[in-house]
Amino acid sequence: MRKKRLIFFDKDKEHIAEAIRILRTNLYFTESKDRKVILITSSIPKEGKSTVAANYAMSVAISGEKVILVDCDIRRPRVHDSFGINVDHGFEEVLLGRKELEDVILENVEENLDILPAKDNIKNITELFLGKKMADILTKLKEKYNLIVLDTPPLAVATDAALLSTYADGVVYVVGYNMVFKKELINGHKLLNKAGANIYGVVVNKVDKGGYALGNYGSYSSNYKYYNDYRNEPDK
């Protein structure tokens, strides 16, 4: 049996599950009730945007809507890890025309929840996101799903999130408590604004029940590792 890492299945983290429910409710009452595509990103690695994306998708699926979670962080694929799943094929193969969409989607990972995983990091993925293929894929997914959640790379290490925001109805910006410098938030905000993104709001992550940060990230350097190093680092 696969081991789930989702907060919704961890009884010790009910307070965080409730925070995810609040996020679900807030997004439900956005100005666009016809939301179909929501993009989730962050400024830097390890702020928890993939955890937020997976749990938000699960939360909506539990409410009865048909949801697909798409791993667009192809340089460092992690979505399938959140569900303890090994994958044979990835989204990158669909973008490259090597596989059909139906061959890669993992159906019924949980009730009402499918996953479009990524498997192998490849070069020049940004150019693939710019092509017509991405738009066609999303068009097909919209016909089948009530909600599409895009988990994208951090803005400080790739421009993919800003590019993909042009396909999204709205963006959720995940900010790790005490992890990010003001200038990084400003730069990320500028990138999204330049792309014309509709920013729904910010999720402050990695704060415990008492309001204290879960880790000491105050001295996080502004000289970040190249994405080649980042993608191979283990999750914490």
Stockholm file with secondary structure:
# STOCKHOLM 1.0

chainA/1-236         MRKKRLIFFDKDKEHIAEAIRILRTNLYFTESKDRKVILITSSIPKEGKSTVAANYAMSVAISGEKVILVDCDIRRPRVHDSFGINVDHGFEEVLLGRKELEDVILENVEENLDILPAKDNIKNITELFLGKKMADILTKLKEKYNLIVLDTPPLAVATDAALLSTYADGVVYVVGYNMVFKKELINGHKLLNKAGANIYGVVVNKVDKGGYALGNYGSYSSNYKYYNDYRNEPDK
#=GR chainA/1-236 SS CCCCCCGGGCGGGHHHHHHHHHHHHHHHTSSCTTCCEEEEEESSTTSSHHHHHHHHHHHHHHTTCCEEEEECCTTSCCHHHHTTCCCSCCHHHHHTTSSCHHHHCEEEEETTEEEECCCSCCTTHHHHHHSHHHHHHHHHHHHHCSEEEEECCCTTTCSHHHHHGGGCSEEEEEEETTTSCHHHHHHHHHHHHHTTCCEEEEEEESBCTTSCBSSCCTTCCSSCCCHHHHTTSCCC
#=GC SS_cons         CCCCCCGGGCGGGHHHHHHHHHHHHHHHTSSCTTCCEEEEEESSTTSSHHHHHHHHHHHHHHTTCCEEEEECCTTSCCHHHHTTCCCSCCHHHHHTTSSCHHHHCEEEEETTEEEECCCSCCTTHHHHHHSHHHHHHHHHHHHHCSEEEEECCCTTTCSHHHHHGGGCSEEEEEEETTTSCHHHHHHHHHHHHHTTCCEEEEEEESBCTTSCBSSCCTTCCSSCCCHHHHTTSCCC
//
